[in-house]
């Protein structure tokens, strides 16, 4: 536990290091903190922070830099910064004017988050569970195959080819399409089986088979992997000057399962993961700021992946502002 003065010293050290990226001297900490103490007191406090694992001195004559433990203390005690008016206006203008289906909206949002934070952004879609269907279509591809097309109220489309044991004609397809639409269009997707038996009473075996396969497609789509959108990968060379680091971060971003493990399933509120807290090999000097957004009974996640020396206060503010604006836009 840090006392008030040592907490102020650590905060000043981290704020300055985030700003300049160079080891911070005791004289600079004294100036930035504004504490009414002597330089010797600051040096003693920095030595204490180093012994306790909050900071490290890269070289004997150099200043100090924060450790992952120091950043963890910082984000646990820091409040989100106030966004500058132009940034807030840009976010609000984006969501008040954009008109596009959900997938394109989330991709555009990932680009927006990356632009205003200057870090790569990751957004996961909400998945289909909790959606309702706006339309369903059966397209005959051949005597033994159909294309099932499902369109949700959020504009997401699922397509899957189903194969039939027996040859069917247009009349069978039309009958199955009518029953399937009556079962699932404009109804919650998690109540499919409540009316299935009644809907299929009197239907022929080929019709019933198509309807059941159509419902199977829908159920698989509800459990399918969430969509993922990544923005800002082109900026990484300016963030990580070491080419090897850029390649490593690209590798993290390109592995979908790995990325989803970083930002999905987080608890409510804003989550910050730092260094070894990130459950991915090679992320020891990275950090993630992420927050969930809600969409009906489901939702997704907005995340920013950056260096451990990221501007946490500003990034937290942007992620929360975008989350709230996206939730309002989707709920309108």
C-alpha positions as CSV (number, residue, x, y, z in Angstrom):
1,X,0.0,0.0,0.0
2,X,1.4,3.4,-1.0
3,X,1.0,6.4,1.1
4,X,-0.3,9.6,-0.5
5,X,3.1,11.1,-1.3
6,X,4.5,7.9,-2.8
7,X,1.3,7.5,-4.8
8,X,1.8,11.0,-6.2
9,X,5.4,10.3,-7.1
10,X,4.4,7.1,-8.9
11,X,1.6,8.8,-10.7
12,X,4.0,11.6,-11.9
13,X,6.6,9.1,-13.0
14,X,4.0,7.2,-15.1
15,X,2.4,10.2,-16.6
16,X,5.8,11.6,-17.6
17,X,7.0,8.3,-19.0
18,X,3.8,7.8,-21.0
19,X,4.3,11.3,-22.4
20,X,8.0,11.1,-23.3
21,X,8.9,7.4,-23.4
22,X,12.3,8.0,-21.8
23,X,13.5,7.1,-18.2
24,X,12.3,9.9,-15.9
25,X,14.7,11.6,-13.5
26,X,13.9,12.5,-9.9
27,X,14.1,16.2,-10.8
28,X,11.4,15.8,-13.5
29,X,9.2,13.8,-11.1
30,X,9.6,16.7,-8.5
31,X,8.6,19.2,-11.1
32,X,5.7,17.2,-12.6
33,X,4.3,16.2,-9.2
34,X,4.4,19.7,-7.7
35,X,5.1,18.2,-4.3
36,X,6.4,20.6,-1.6
37,X,9.4,18.3,-0.7
38,X,13.1,18.2,-1.3
39,X,14.8,16.4,-4.2
40,X,16.3,14.0,-1.7
41,X,12.8,13.0,-0.6
42,X,11.8,12.3,-4.2
43,X,15.0,10.2,-4.7
44,X,14.2,8.2,-1.6
45,X,10.6,7.6,-2.7
46,X,11.7,6.5,-6.1
47,X,14.2,4.1,-4.5
48,X,11.4,2.7,-2.4
49,X,9.1,2.3,-5.5
50,X,12.0,0.4,-7.2
51,X,12.5,-1.9,-4.2
52,X,8.7,-2.7,-4.1
53,X,8.6,-3.5,-7.8
54,X,6.7,-0.4,-9.1
55,X,9.6,1.0,-11.1
56,X,13.0,0.0,-12.4
57,X,16.2,1.8,-13.3
58,X,17.5,0.6,-16.7
59,X,21.0,2.0,-16.1
60,X,22.8,3.2,-13.0
61,X,22.9,6.8,-14.2
62,X,19.4,6.8,-15.9
63,X,16.1,7.8,-14.5
64,X,13.3,5.2,-13.8
65,X,10.6,3.6,-15.8
66,X,7.4,2.0,-14.5
67,X,7.0,-1.8,-14.4
68,X,3.8,-3.8,-15.1
69,X,3.1,-3.7,-11.4
70,X,3.4,0.1,-11.5
71,X,1.0,0.4,-14.4
72,X,-1.4,-2.0,-12.6
73,X,-1.5,0.3,-9.6
74,X,-1.9,3.3,-11.9
75,X,-4.9,2.0,-13.7
76,X,-6.5,0.7,-10.6
77,X,-6.4,4.2,-9.0
78,X,-6.7,6.4,-12.0
79,X,-9.9,8.0,-13.2
80,X,-10.7,8.3,-16.9
81,X,-9.5,11.5,-18.4
82,X,-11.7,14.2,-19.8
83,X,-11.9,14.0,-23.6
84,X,-11.1,17.1,-25.6
85,X,-14.2,18.6,-27.2
86,X,-13.1,17.9,-30.8
87,X,-12.7,14.1,-30.0
88,X,-16.1,13.9,-28.3
89,X,-17.7,15.8,-31.2
90,X,-16.1,13.5,-33.7
91,X,-17.4,10.4,-31.9
92,X,-20.9,11.9,-31.6
93,X,-21.0,13.1,-35.2
94,X,-20.0,9.6,-36.4
95,X,-22.8,7.8,-34.6
96,X,-25.4,10.5,-35.4
97,X,-24.8,10.4,-39.1
98,X,-23.7,6.9,-40.0
99,X,-26.4,4.7,-41.7
100,X,-25.2,1.2,-42.5
101,X,-25.9,-2.4,-41.6
102,X,-24.4,-3.8,-38.4
103,X,-21.3,-5.5,-39.9
104,X,-20.2,-2.4,-41.8
105,X,-21.0,-0.2,-38.8
106,X,-18.8,-2.3,-36.5
107,X,-16.0,-2.3,-39.0
108,X,-16.3,1.5,-39.3
109,X,-16.4,1.8,-35.5
110,X,-13.1,-0.2,-35.2
111,X,-11.5,2.3,-37.7
112,X,-12.9,5.2,-35.7
113,X,-11.6,3.9,-32.4
114,X,-8.2,3.3,-33.9
115,X,-8.0,6.8,-35.4
116,X,-8.9,8.6,-32.2
117,X,-6.8,6.4,-29.9
118,X,-3.9,5.9,-32.4
119,X,-3.8,2.2,-31.4
120,X,-5.1,-0.9,-33.1
121,X,-8.8,-1.5,-32.2
122,X,-10.7,-4.8,-32.0
123,X,-14.5,-5.0,-32.0
124,X,-16.4,-8.3,-31.7
125,X,-20.0,-8.5,-33.0
126,X,-22.8,-9.5,-30.7
127,X,-23.6,-12.9,-32.3
128,X,-27.1,-13.9,-33.4
129,X,-28.5,-15.0,-30.1
130,X,-31.1,-12.6,-28.9
131,X,-31.8,-11.3,-32.5
132,X,-35.1,-11.8,-34.3
133,X,-35.4,-12.8,-37.9
134,X,-36.6,-10.3,-40.5
135,X,-36.7,-12.7,-43.4
136,X,-36.0,-16.3,-44.4
137,X,-35.5,-17.6,-48.0
138,X,-35.0,-21.0,-49.5
139,X,-33.3,-21.0,-52.9
140,X,-33.3,-24.3,-54.8
141,X,-29.8,-25.0,-56.2
142,X,-30.6,-28.5,-57.5
143,X,-33.0,-31.4,-57.1
144,X,-31.2,-32.4,-53.8
145,X,-29.9,-29.1,-52.5
146,X,-31.2,-25.8,-51.1
147,X,-29.6,-22.6,-50.0
148,X,-31.0,-21.4,-46.7
149,X,-30.8,-17.6,-46.3
150,X,-31.6,-16.0,-42.9
151,X,-31.7,-12.2,-42.4
152,X,-31.9,-10.8,-38.8
153,X,-33.4,-7.5,-37.6
154,X,-29.8,-6.2,-37.2
155,X,-29.1,-6.8,-40.9
156,X,-26.9,-9.8,-40.4
157,X,-27.2,-12.6,-43.0
158,X,-26.5,-16.3,-42.6
159,X,-26.3,-18.6,-45.6
160,X,-25.9,-22.3,-45.7
161,X,-26.4,-25.1,-48.2
162,X,-28.5,-28.1,-47.0
163,X,-28.6,-31.4,-48.8
164,X,-31.8,-33.5,-49.2
165,X,-32.1,-37.3,-49.3
166,X,-34.9,-37.1,-51.9
167,X,-35.5,-35.1,-55.0
168,X,-37.9,-32.2,-54.3
169,X,-39.8,-29.8,-56.5
170,X,-40.7,-26.1,-56.2
171,X,-44.0,-26.9,-54.5
172,X,-42.3,-28.7,-51.6
173,X,-39.8,-25.8,-51.3
174,X,-42.5,-23.2,-51.2
175,X,-44.5,-25.1,-48.6
176,X,-41.4,-25.5,-46.4
177,X,-40.5,-21.9,-46.9
178,X,-44.0,-20.8,-45.7
179,X,-43.9,-22.9,-42.6
180,X,-40.3,-21.9,-41.7
181,X,-41.1,-18.2,-42.1
182,X,-44.2,-18.6,-39.9
183,X,-42.1,-20.3,-37.2
184,X,-39.2,-17.9,-36.9
185,X,-39.8,-14.6,-38.7
186,X,-40.3,-11.7,-36.2
187,X,-40.0,-14.1,-33.2
188,X,-37.2,-14.6,-30.7
189,X,-34.7,-17.1,-32.0
190,X,-34.6,-19.0,-28.7
191,X,-38.2,-20.2,-28.8
192,X,-38.0,-22.3,-32.0
193,X,-39.2,-25.6,-30.7
194,X,-42.3,-24.4,-28.8
195,X,-44.4,-24.4,-31.9
196,X,-42.5,-26.8,-34.2
197,X,-44.7,-29.9,-33.7
198,X,-47.9,-28.0,-34.3
199,X,-46.5,-26.2,-37.4
200,X,-45.4,-29.5,-38.9
201,X,-48.7,-31.3,-38.3
202,X,-50.0,-32.5,-41.6
203,X,-46.9,-31.6,-43.5
204,X,-45.3,-34.1,-45.8
205,X,-42.0,-35.8,-44.9
206,X,-39.9,-33.8,-47.4
207,X,-41.4,-30.5,-46.2
208,X,-40.8,-31.4,-42.6
209,X,-37.3,-32.4,-43.4
210,X,-36.5,-29.1,-45.0
211,X,-38.1,-27.1,-42.1
212,X,-36.1,-29.1,-39.5
213,X,-32.8,-28.6,-41.5
214,X,-33.6,-24.9,-41.8
215,X,-34.0,-24.7,-38.0
216,X,-30.7,-26.5,-37.6
217,X,-29.1,-23.9,-39.7
218,X,-30.5,-21.2,-37.5
219,X,-29.4,-22.9,-34.3
220,X,-25.9,-23.3,-35.6
221,X,-25.8,-19.7,-36.6
222,X,-26.7,-18.7,-33.0
223,X,-23.7,-20.6,-31.7
224,X,-21.3,-19.5,-34.5
225,X,-18.1,-17.6,-33.7
226,X,-18.8,-13.9,-33.3
227,X,-17.7,-11.5,-36.0
228,X,-14.4,-9.7,-35.4
229,X,-13.3,-6.4,-36.8
230,X,-9.8,-5.0,-36.5
231,X,-8.9,-1.4,-37.3
232,X,-5.6,0.5,-37.4
233,X,-3.0,-2.2,-38.2
234,X,-1.3,0.2,-40.6
235,X,-0.4,2.4,-37.6
236,X,1.6,-0.2,-35.8
237,X,4.9,0.8,-37.3
238,X,4.7,4.2,-35.7
239,X,3.8,2.7,-32.3
240,X,6.3,-0.1,-32.2
241,X,9.6,1.1,-33.9
242,X,11.1,-2.4,-33.6
243,X,10.1,-4.4,-36.6
244,X,10.2,-7.6,-34.7
245,X,7.6,-6.2,-32.2
246,X,5.3,-5.2,-35.1
247,X,5.4,-8.7,-36.5
248,X,4.7,-10.2,-33.1
249,X,1.6,-7.9,-32.6
250,X,0.4,-8.7,-36.1
251,X,0.6,-12.3,-35.3
252,X,-1.5,-11.8,-32.2
253,X,-4.1,-9.8,-34.2
254,X,-4.2,-12.3,-37.0
255,X,-5.0,-15.3,-34.8
256,X,-8.8,-14.9,-34.4
257,X,-9.2,-17.3,-31.5
258,X,-6.4,-15.6,-29.7
259,X,-7.9,-12.1,-30.2
260,X,-11.3,-13.2,-29.1
261,X,-9.8,-14.6,-25.9
262,X,-8.4,-11.1,-25.3
263,X,-11.6,-9.1,-25.5
264,X,-14.6,-11.5,-25.3
265,X,-16.4,-12.6,-22.2
266,X,-15.2,-9.8,-20.1
267,X,-17.1,-8.7,-17.0
268,X,-19.3,-5.6,-17.1
269,X,-17.4,-2.3,-17.0
270,X,-14.0,-1.4,-18.4
271,X,-11.3,-4.0,-18.2
272,X,-7.6,-3.3,-18.4
273,X,-5.2,-6.2,-18.9
274,X,-1.4,-5.5,-18.7
275,X,1.5,-7.6,-19.7
276,X,1.4,-11.1,-18.4
277,X,-2.2,-10.6,-17.4
278,X,-3.1,-11.1,-21.1
279,X,-3.5,-14.8,-21.7
280,X,-1.5,-14.9,-24.8
281,X,2.2,-15.8,-25.4
282,X,4.3,-12.9,-26.5
283,X,2.1,-10.2,-25.0
284,X,4.3,-9.3,-22.1
285,X,4.8,-5.7,-23.1
286,X,1.3,-5.1,-24.4
287,X,-1.9,-3.8,-22.8
288,X,-5.6,-4.0,-23.5
289,X,-8.4,-1.6,-22.6
290,X,-11.8,-3.2,-23.4
291,X,-15.5,-2.7,-22.5
292,X,-18.6,-4.7,-23.3
293,X,-21.6,-3.1,-25.1
294,X,-25.1,-4.5,-25.0
295,X,-27.5,-5.3,-27.8
296,X,-30.8,-6.8,-26.5
297,X,-30.0,-10.1,-24.7
298,X,-26.5,-10.3,-26.2
299,X,-23.7,-7.9,-26.9
300,X,-20.0,-7.5,-28.0
301,X,-16.8,-6.0,-26.9
302,X,-14.8,-2.9,-27.9
303,X,-11.0,-3.3,-27.3
304,X,-7.8,-1.4,-27.9
305,X,-4.5,-3.2,-28.0
306,X,-1.4,-1.1,-27.5
307,X,2.0,-0.9,-25.8
308,X,2.2,-1.1,-22.1
309,X,3.2,2.6,-22.2
310,X,-0.2,3.6,-23.6
311,X,-2.1,6.7,-22.5
312,X,-4.6,4.8,-20.2
313,X,-6.7,7.8,-19.1
314,X,-7.4,9.0,-22.6
315,X,-7.9,5.5,-24.0
316,X,-10.3,4.5,-21.2
317,X,-12.3,7.6,-21.9
318,X,-12.5,6.9,-25.6
319,X,-13.5,3.3,-25.3
320,X,-16.3,4.2,-22.8
321,X,-17.5,7.0,-24.9
322,X,-17.6,4.8,-28.1
323,X,-19.3,2.0,-26.1
324,X,-22.0,4.3,-24.9
325,X,-22.6,5.9,-28.3
326,X,-22.6,2.5,-30.0
327,X,-25.1,1.1,-27.6
328,X,-27.3,4.2,-28.1
329,X,-27.1,3.9,-31.8
330,X,-27.9,0.2,-31.9
331,X,-30.8,0.7,-29.4
332,X,-32.4,3.5,-31.4
